[in-house]
């Protein structure tokens, strides 16, 4: 059976056909062919901004061609296997194992088995030690690189931190090594000298070297793709994206991204405006998302909206403002958004617990922000909270219910009709690189008790709905988040037993993981329990710029329910400023 016939028999052929509008020239002369992979379906991978940036930045380089590959759905994988066809790239249908370099963008821990799934589909051995010179260099990157140890044995190298500049340095180095016919080992030894590159085979748990994360220092001049690919089918986030700034000034103590991407660096209003105009002109999207970790904190947002709204409106393009904080929400922002539903994340139901997690938002700010939204015509609000935060009590849980009741009363003070309030509760996961990296995760039994307590109470509130995350998924994510190299055999065994697409509810099978842990005598409490302060953690050789002493001070302040001002209120001495050399950050 030919590939064309296989595509026609697959559930969604557009996932694998390629040919999207704005696809770069794949036929240009090149010295290195790179394939960037996302171990999830096309619809998820094509929604990821990091993948878009790296894909386009590589294709802008002379002598480099970058293609894409996503995890095949089970039906397509079965057809490939039946016809003895290896997994291949979208653009030129080149088998993955024929590339010079293959890079996996790993956005979260539940994608770990997806890496092995794609490797097996491509005929590439799982472990780096089993791959000879005939196989491509296997690279890893993305947020999980803050603790790459659970999957370290599968990779030749990792890009730690921000990848725009590192990935170019790596491919340029590969070209030189390839021209001199150097062996893989020599390339890896040279690659390790690049800031932000971690080579597991040269950095064992017994012989640690510090790996400093890569940081884009002049963010205003940083490359940004405006001729972004247009997906061939509807994807999760079916819109163009404009990154206003990187980092976050707020310092929420549970938030890994807020610490990992420090220091905060802004693009100027003029740079953003010019990029948005290019996005409107060079893509066919009817929506552009102005994204960052907390979009409302962009200091030039009001001026930007004033300038760009008329241009977008003329082109029939909508500007979306995700990631707004209640304390930064303003009437002008509501006027720029579609009157569908607003999403906010108070994270905790009481002021005490919000102080513990350093969520610098008060109930009065919540009232003010929502009043502005309701006055602009919004009748639906989505609220995100966490369960199992350090020091949390049932009183804090009831605070969530009280907050929902307050919002309902607030709406009915000046508005007629009904208001819909959707409450979504995830489970707290202690993440590396945060002040809570030493905390224990609550047991699954306690997760269940808290979830059903809230469910019963919110059922009594008219117009409120309640959604919560899967307990088993939350537990496994916590195990991987603080894992070490002992977990690589677990990932392999669980995959061979049938674990895959673990981030998809319909495919996730926790019993497989528990069975594999039992067979390998892995004590999950080693990873789920409270971690010792007097011993180095498996990931602490990764230098993210934020000092250990600062994280400990923040943890101590959390237990005293003391807040730390945001970076916009003055430097708090976390250490990340030492990574920033650009003039804007120094101000």
C-alpha positions in Angstrom: 0.0 0.0 0.0 1.4 3.4 -0.9 1.6 6.4 1.5 -1.2 8.1 -0.4 -3.5 5.1 0.1 -2.6 5.0 3.8 -3.4 8.7 4.2 -6.8 8.2 2.6 -7.5 5.3 5.0 -6.5 7.3 8.1 -8.9 9.1 10.4 -7.5 12.6 9.7 -5.1 12.7 6.7 -4.4 16.4 7.2 -2.4 15.5 10.3 0.3 14.0 8.2 0.0 15.6 4.7 2.0 18.8 5.4 1.8 21.5 2.7 0.5 24.2 5.1 0.5 27.9 3.9 3.7 29.6 4.8 5.8 26.4 4.7 9.4 27.4 4.2 11.5 26.3 1.2 12.5 22.7 1.9 14.5 22.3 -1.3 17.2 24.9 -0.5 20.8 23.7 -0.3 21.6 22.6 3.3 24.3 21.0 5.4 22.1 20.0 8.3 18.6 18.6 8.3 16.8 19.0 11.6 13.4 17.5 12.5 11.5 19.1 15.4 9.1 16.7 17.1 6.2 17.1 19.5 5.2 13.8 21.2 1.5 14.6 20.9 -1.0 14.9 18.1 -0.8 17.5 15.3 -3.7 19.5 16.8 -1.7 19.9 20.1 1.7 20.4 18.6 0.7 23.0 16.1 -0.7 25.1 19.0 2.7 25.4 20.7 4.4 28.7 20.3 7.9 27.4 21.2 7.7 24.9 18.4 6.7 27.6 15.9 9.6 29.9 17.0 12.3 27.2 16.7 10.9 25.8 13.4 11.1 29.2 11.7 14.3 30.4 13.3 16.1 27.3 12.0 14.6 27.6 8.5 15.9 31.2 8.4 19.5 29.9 8.8 21.6 29.5 5.8 22.4 25.8 5.2 19.8 24.5 7.6 16.4 23.0 6.9 14.0 22.1 9.7 11.0 19.9 9.3 8.3 18.7 11.7 6.9 15.5 13.0 4.1 14.8 15.5 3.0 11.6 17.3 0.8 9.6 14.9 -2.7 8.7 16.1 -3.1 5.0 16.8 -4.9 4.3 13.6 -2.2 5.9 11.4 0.5 4.2 13.4 -1.1 0.8 12.8 -1.3 1.5 9.1 2.4 2.5 9.0 3.4 -0.6 11.0 1.3 -2.9 8.8 3.1 -1.6 5.7 6.5 -1.5 7.3 6.8 2.3 6.8 8.8 4.2 9.5 7.6 7.5 11.0 8.5 10.4 8.8 8.5 14.2 8.6 5.5 16.2 7.3 7.3 18.3 4.8 9.4 15.9 2.7 8.2 12.5 4.1 11.8 11.8 5.2 12.2 9.0 7.8 13.1 10.4 11.2 16.2 8.3 11.5 17.6 9.8 8.3 17.9 13.3 9.7 21.1 14.7 11.1 19.4 15.9 14.3 16.0 15.2 15.8 14.7 17.4 18.6 11.8 16.7 20.9 9.9 19.6 22.4 8.6 18.2 25.7 6.1 20.6 27.2 5.0 18.5 30.2 5.8 15.3 32.0 2.8 13.3 30.7 4.4 13.2 27.2 7.3 11.0 28.3 5.9 7.8 26.8 5.1 9.7 23.6 8.9 10.1 23.1 9.4 6.4 23.1 6.3 5.9 20.9 7.7 8.2 18.3 11.2 6.6 18.5 9.8 3.1 18.1 7.7 4.2 15.2 10.8 5.7 13.6 13.0 2.6 14.3 15.3 4.5 16.6 16.6 2.8 19.8 15.3 4.3 23.0 18.6 4.7 24.9 21.4 6.9 23.8 24.0 4.3 24.6 22.4 1.9 22.1 22.6 4.4 19.1 25.7 4.3 17.0 26.9 6.9 14.4 24.2 5.9 11.9 21.5 7.5 14.1 20.7 11.2 14.4 21.6 13.3 17.4 18.5 13.2 19.7 17.9 16.5 21.4 15.4 17.4 24.1 14.0 20.8 25.2 11.0 22.6 26.6 9.9 23.3 30.1 10.7 19.7 31.4 14.4 20.5 30.8 14.4 22.1 34.2 14.6 18.5 35.4 15.5 16.2 32.5 16.7 13.4 34.7 13.8 10.9 34.3 14.3 10.9 30.5 18.0 11.7 30.5 19.2 8.3 29.4 17.1 8.5 26.2 18.7 11.7 24.9 22.1 12.7 23.5 21.7 16.3 24.8 19.2 18.8 26.2 18.7 22.5 25.5 18.0 24.0 28.9 16.2 27.4 29.1 15.3 29.5 26.0 16.1 27.8 22.8 16.1 30.5 20.0 19.8 31.2 20.2 21.1 27.8 21.5 19.5 25.8 18.7 21.3 27.9 16.1 24.6 27.5 17.9 24.1 23.8 18.0 23.3 23.4 14.3 26.2 25.6 13.3 28.5 23.5 15.5 27.1 20.3 13.9 27.8 21.7 10.4 31.5 22.2 11.3 31.8 18.8 12.9 30.0 17.1 10.0 32.4 18.9 7.5 35.4 17.5 9.5 33.7 14.1 9.8 33.9 14.2 13.6 32.4 11.4 15.6 29.3 11.9 17.7 31.3 11.8 20.9 33.4 14.7 19.8 30.4 16.8 18.8 28.8 16.2 22.2 32.0 17.2 24.0 32.0 20.5 22.0 28.3 21.0 22.4 28.5 20.8 26.2 30.5 24.0 26.2 27.6 26.0 24.8 25.6 27.7 27.5 22.3 26.0 28.0 23.4 22.6 26.7 23.3 19.5 28.9 24.9 16.2 27.8 23.7 13.4 30.1 26.5 11.0 29.1 29.1 13.5 30.2 27.3 14.5 33.4 26.3 11.6 35.6 24.7 11.6 39.0 28.1 10.7 40.4 30.1 13.4 38.5 27.9 16.5 38.3 28.7 19.7 36.4 26.6 22.8 36.7 24.5 23.6 33.6 23.4 27.2 33.3 20.2 27.8 31.5 20.2 29.8 28.2 18.6 33.3 28.3 17.7 35.6 25.4 19.2 38.8 26.8 18.0 41.3 24.2 14.4 40.3 23.9 13.2 43.3 21.9 15.6 42.3 19.1 14.9 38.6 19.4 13.7 36.7 16.3 10.0 36.3 16.1 8.2 34.5 13.3 5.3 36.4 11.7 4.7 34.2 8.6 3.5 31.5 10.9 2.2 28.2 9.5 -1.5 27.9 8.9 -2.7 24.5 10.1 -4.5 22.3 7.7 -7.2 21.3 10.2 -8.6 22.9 13.4 -6.1 22.8 16.2 -6.4 23.4 19.9 -5.4 27.0 19.7 -6.4 28.0 16.2 -5.0 31.5 16.1 -1.8 33.4 15.5 0.3 34.2 18.6 2.2 37.3 19.6 4.5 37.0 22.6 4.6 40.4 24.4 7.2 39.6 26.9 9.0 36.8 28.6 9.1 36.0 32.3 6.7 37.1 35.1 6.9 39.7 37.7 4.5 38.2 40.2 6.4 35.3 41.9 3.6 32.9 42.7 5.4 30.2 44.7 3.9 27.2 43.0 4.6 28.5 39.4 7.5 26.8 37.7 7.3 29.0 34.6 7.4 32.2 36.7 10.9 31.2 38.1 12.2 29.3 35.1 11.7 32.2 32.7 13.1 34.9 34.9 14.2 37.7 34.5 11.3 39.6 32.9 12.0 41.1 29.5 9.6 43.2 27.5 9.2 43.8 23.8 8.7 47.5 23.0 5.2 48.7 21.9 6.5 49.5 18.5 8.2 46.1 18.0 4.9 44.4 19.0 2.8 46.6 16.8 5.0 46.0 13.8 4.9 42.2 14.4 1.1 42.2 14.7 0.8 44.1 11.5 3.0 41.5 9.9 0.9 38.7 11.4 -2.3 40.2 10.0 -0.7 40.6 6.5 1.2 37.3 6.4 -1.3 34.8 7.8 -5.0 34.1 7.4 -5.9 33.8 11.1 -9.0 35.8 12.2 -7.6 35.9 15.8 -4.3 37.0 17.3 -3.6 36.0 20.9 -1.5 38.6 22.8 0.2 36.0 25.0 2.6 36.0 28.0 2.5 34.5 31.4 0.3 37.4 32.6 -0.7 39.5 29.7 -2.3 42.3 31.7 1.1 43.1 33.3 2.5 44.2 29.9 3.3 47.9 30.7 2.3 49.2 27.3 -0.9 47.2 26.8 -3.4 50.1 26.8 -1.3 52.1 24.3 -0.8 49.1 22.2 -4.5 48.3 22.1 -5.4 51.9 21.2 -3.0 51.8 18.3 -3.6 48.3 17.0 -7.4 47.8 17.5 -8.4 49.9 14.5 -5.9 48.1 12.3 -7.1 44.7 13.4 -10.8 45.7 13.1 -10.3 46.8 9.6 -8.8 43.4 8.7 -11.6 41.6 10.6 -9.0 40.2 13.0 -9.8 39.8 16.7 -7.2 40.4 19.4 -7.5 38.0 22.3 -6.1 38.7 25.8 -5.5 35.5 27.7 -3.7 35.1 31.0 -5.2 38.2 32.6 -4.9 38.7 36.4 -7.9 40.0 38.3 -5.7 42.8 39.8 -4.6 43.9 36.4 -8.0 43.7 34.6 -9.3 47.0 33.3 -12.4 48.2 31.5 -10.3 48.9 28.4 -9.2 45.2 28.3 -12.8 44.0 28.5 -13.7 46.2 25.5 -11.0 44.5 23.5 -12.2 41.0 24.1 -15.1 38.9 22.8 -18.0 38.9 25.2 -18.0 35.1 25.7 -16.3 34.1 28.9 -13.5 35.5 31.1 -11.0 33.3 32.7 -9.2 34.2 36.0 -7.0 32.2 38.4 -7.4 33.2 42.0 -5.8 29.8 42.8 -6.9 29.8 46.5 -10.2 30.7 48.2 -9.0 32.7 51.2 -6.7 35.6 51.5 -4.5 33.7 54.0 -3.8 31.0 51.5 -3.3 33.4 48.6 -0.6 35.0 50.8 1.0 31.6 51.4 1.3 31.1 47.6 2.2 34.8 47.0 -0.8 35.3 44.8 -0.9 39.0 45.2 -4.6 39.6 44.6 -7.1 40.7 47.2 -10.9 40.1 47.3 -11.4 43.8 46.7 -9.3 43.5 43.4 -11.4 40.5 42.5 -14.6 42.5 43.0 -13.3 45.5 41.0 -12.0 43.4 38.1 -15.3 41.4 37.8 -17.4 44.5 38.2 -15.6 46.0 35.2 -16.2 42.7 33.2 -19.9 42.5 34.1 -20.4 46.1 33.2 -19.0 45.3 29.7 -21.6 42.5 29.2 -19.9 39.4 30.4 -22.2 36.8 31.9 -19.8 33.9 32.2 -16.7 33.5 34.4 -14.2 30.7 34.6 -12.2 30.4 37.8 -9.1 28.2 38.3 -8.0 27.0 41.7 -5.6 24.5 43.2 -6.3 21.8 45.8 -3.7 20.5 48.2 -1.6 23.6 48.5 0.8 23.8 51.4 -0.9 24.6 54.7 -4.4 24.3 53.1 -7.3 23.6 55.4 -11.0 22.9 54.8 -11.7 26.5 55.7 -9.6 27.5 52.6 -11.7 25.1 50.5 -14.9 26.7 51.8 -13.4 30.0 50.8 -13.7 28.9 47.2 -17.5 28.4 47.8 -17.7 31.8 49.5 -15.9 33.5 46.6 -18.3 32.0 44.1 -21.3 33.2 46.2 -19.8 36.6 46.4 -19.3 36.8 42.6 -23.0 35.7 42.1 -24.2 38.5 44.5 -21.9 41.0 42.7 -23.4 40.2 39.4 -27.0 40.5 40.6 -26.4 43.9 42.3 -26.5 45.7 39.0 -27.4 43.1 36.3 -30.4 41.1 35.3 -30.5 37.5 34.1 -28.2 34.7 35.2 -24.4 34.4 35.5 -22.5 31.2 34.9 -19.5 30.5 37.1 -17.3 27.6 36.2 -14.9 26.4 38.9 -12.0 24.2 37.9 -9.6 22.8 40.5 -6.3 21.2 39.6 -4.2 19.3 42.2 -1.0 21.1 43.5 2.1 19.5 42.1 5.5 20.4 43.7 7.6 21.6 40.8 11.4 21.9 40.6 12.8 25.4 40.6 10.0 26.8 42.9 9.9 27.5 46.7 7.5 24.6 47.0 9.9 22.1 45.3 10.5 20.4 48.7 6.8 20.0 49.6 4.8 16.8 49.7 1.9 16.1 47.5 -1.3 15.1 49.2 -2.4 11.5 48.9 -5.0 10.4 46.3 -7.4 9.7 49.1 -7.1 13.3 50.3 -7.5 14.6 46.8 -10.7 12.7 46.5 -12.0 14.0 49.9 -11.3 17.6 49.0 -12.8 17.2 45.5 -16.1 15.7 46.7 -16.3 18.2 49.6 -16.2 21.1 47.0 -18.5 19.3 44.6 -21.2 18.9 47.2 -21.0 22.5 48.4 -20.9 24.1 44.9 -23.8 22.0 43.8 -25.9 24.2 46.1 -24.9 27.4 44.3 -27.2 28.3 41.4 -25.3 28.9 38.2 -22.1 27.2 39.4 -20.4 24.2 37.8 -17.4 22.3 39.1 -14.6 20.5 37.3 -11.6 18.7 38.7 -8.5 17.0 37.5 -7.8 13.3 37.5 -6.2 12.2 40.7 -4.0 9.5 39.2 -2.7 11.8 36.5 -1.8 14.4 39.1 0.1 11.8 41.1 2.1 10.5 38.2 3.0 14.0 37.1 4.3 14.7 40.6 6.5 11.6 40.5 8.0 12.6 37.1 8.4 16.3 38.1 10.8 15.4 40.9 12.2 12.2 39.4 15.7 11.0 38.8 17.4 8.6 36.4 15.9 5.6 38.2 12.6 6.4 36.4 13.8 5.8 32.8 13.3 2.0 33.1 9.9 2.7 34.5 8.9 4.8 31.5 10.2 2.1 29.2 8.4 -0.7 31.0 5.1 1.1 31.2 5.3 2.0 27.5 6.0 -1.6 26.6 3.0 -2.6 28.7 0.8 -0.2 26.7 1.1 3.2 28.3 0.9 6.0 25.7 -0.9 9.3 25.2 -1.0 9.6 29.0 -2.2 13.2 28.8 -5.4 12.0 27.1 -8.1 10.8 29.5 -9.3 8.1 27.1 -5.9 6.5 26.8 -4.4 7.0 30.3 -4.2 3.7 32.3 -2.7 4.2 35.7 -2.9 0.5 36.6 -0.2 0.0 34.0 2.1 2.4 35.8 1.4 0.9 39.2 2.1 -2.6 37.8 5.4 -1.4 36.4 6.4 0.4 39.6 5.7 -2.8 41.5 7.8 -4.9 39.1 10.7 -2.5 39.4 10.4 -2.1 43.2 10.0 1.7 42.8 8.7 3.4 45.9 6.6 6.3 44.7 6.7 8.0 48.1 10.3 8.8 47.5 9.1 11.3 44.9 5.7 12.3 46.4 6.8 12.9 50.0 8.5 15.9 51.5 12.0 16.3 50.2 15.0 17.0 52.6 16.4 20.5 52.7 19.9 19.4 53.7 20.5 17.3 50.5 20.9 18.3 46.9 17.9 17.5 44.7 18.3 15.5 41.5 17.8 18.6 39.3 19.8 21.2 41.3 22.8 21.0 38.9 20.6 22.9 36.5 21.2 26.6 37.3 18.1 28.5 36.4 19.5 31.8 37.8 17.3 31.8 40.9 19.3 30.9 44.0 18.6 28.0 46.4 18.8 30.4 49.3 16.1 32.7 47.8 13.8 29.7 47.2 14.2 28.6 50.9 13.5 32.2 52.1 10.3 32.2 50.0 9.3 28.8 51.4 9.8 30.2 55.0 7.8 33.3 54.2 5.0 31.0 52.8 4.7 29.3 56.1 4.4 32.7 57.7 1.8 33.7 55.1 4.0 36.6 54.1 3.9 38.1 50.6 6.9 39.1 48.5 6.4 42.1 46.2 6.6 41.6 42.5 9.6 42.4 40.4 7.9 45.6 39.3 8.1 46.9 42.8 11.9 46.5 43.0 14.4 43.7 42.7 13.9 41.0 45.4 17.4 39.5 45.0 16.4 36.1 43.5 19.6 36.0 41.4 18.1 36.0 38.0 19.2 39.6 37.2 22.8 38.2 36.9 21.6 36.4 33.8 20.3 39.6 32.2 22.7 41.9 30.4 20.3 44.0 28.4 19.8 47.6 29.4 16.0 47.3 29.7 16.2 44.7 32.4 18.9 46.6 34.3 16.5 49.5 34.6 
